[in-house]
């Protein structure tokens, strides 16, 4: 069987994207499920996998709700998403 992704809109952000830091990211940092590591790497808590996931400065962070941010590498993000106008 073959499948295709349903059209959905997501909120996403990354450092240097030209947009201000969104409130949902600031809330996540304050509440604790994001922390920084050496060498420009950070981690975000992935509740679906019950583990920490690394993300770097070129990765997009996809907001899936107040308790869920998913990192996505730049290449995958650009293949899957486009700007909503």
C-alpha positions as CSV (number, residue, x, y, z in Angstrom):
1,X,0.0,0.0,0.0
2,X,1.1,3.6,-0.6
3,X,0.3,6.6,1.6
4,X,0.7,10.3,1.4
5,X,0.8,12.9,4.2
6,X,-2.5,14.7,4.8
7,X,-2.2,18.5,4.4
8,X,-1.7,20.1,7.8
9,X,-0.3,23.3,9.1
10,X,2.4,23.4,11.8
11,X,4.1,26.1,13.7
12,X,7.9,25.8,13.5
13,X,10.9,28.0,14.4
14,X,14.7,27.9,14.4
15,X,17.5,30.2,15.4
16,X,18.3,32.6,12.6
17,X,15.0,32.1,10.6
18,X,14.3,35.8,10.7
19,X,11.3,35.5,13.1
20,X,11.3,36.4,16.8
21,X,11.5,33.6,19.3
22,X,7.9,32.3,19.7
23,X,6.2,32.3,23.1
24,X,5.8,28.5,23.0
25,X,9.6,28.0,22.8
26,X,10.2,30.4,25.7
27,X,7.5,28.5,27.8
28,X,9.2,25.2,27.0
29,X,12.6,26.6,28.1
30,X,11.2,27.9,31.3
31,X,9.3,24.7,32.1
32,X,12.5,22.6,31.6
33,X,12.1,20.2,28.7
34,X,14.8,22.0,26.7
35,X,18.4,22.3,27.7
36,X,21.7,23.3,26.1
37,X,24.8,21.2,25.6
38,X,28.3,22.1,24.4
39,X,29.1,22.7,20.7
40,X,25.8,24.4,19.8
41,X,23.8,21.3,20.5
42,X,20.6,21.4,22.6
43,X,18.1,18.7,23.6
44,X,14.4,18.7,23.8
45,X,12.3,16.1,25.7
46,X,10.3,14.0,23.3
47,X,7.2,12.7,25.2
48,X,6.3,10.2,22.5
49,X,9.6,8.4,22.9
50,X,10.2,9.3,26.5
51,X,13.7,10.4,25.8
52,X,15.9,13.5,25.1
53,X,16.4,14.3,21.4
54,X,19.3,16.4,20.1
55,X,18.9,19.4,17.9
56,X,21.4,21.8,16.4
57,X,21.3,25.4,15.2
58,X,20.1,24.5,11.7
59,X,17.2,22.2,12.9
60,X,13.7,23.4,12.9
61,X,11.5,22.9,16.0
62,X,7.9,21.9,15.2
63,X,5.4,22.8,17.8
64,X,2.8,20.1,18.4
65,X,1.1,21.6,21.5
66,X,2.1,22.8,24.9
67,X,3.9,19.5,25.9
68,X,5.4,18.6,22.5
69,X,8.2,20.0,20.4
70,X,9.8,17.9,17.7
71,X,13.2,18.7,16.1
72,X,13.4,18.3,12.3
73,X,16.6,18.6,10.3
74,X,16.7,21.3,7.6
75,X,16.7,18.9,4.6
76,X,13.7,16.9,5.8
77,X,11.8,20.1,6.8
78,X,12.3,21.7,3.4
79,X,11.1,18.5,1.7
80,X,8.0,18.2,3.8
81,X,6.8,21.8,4.6
82,X,6.4,25.1,2.8
83,X,5.5,28.6,4.1
84,X,1.8,29.2,4.5
85,X,0.9,32.5,2.8
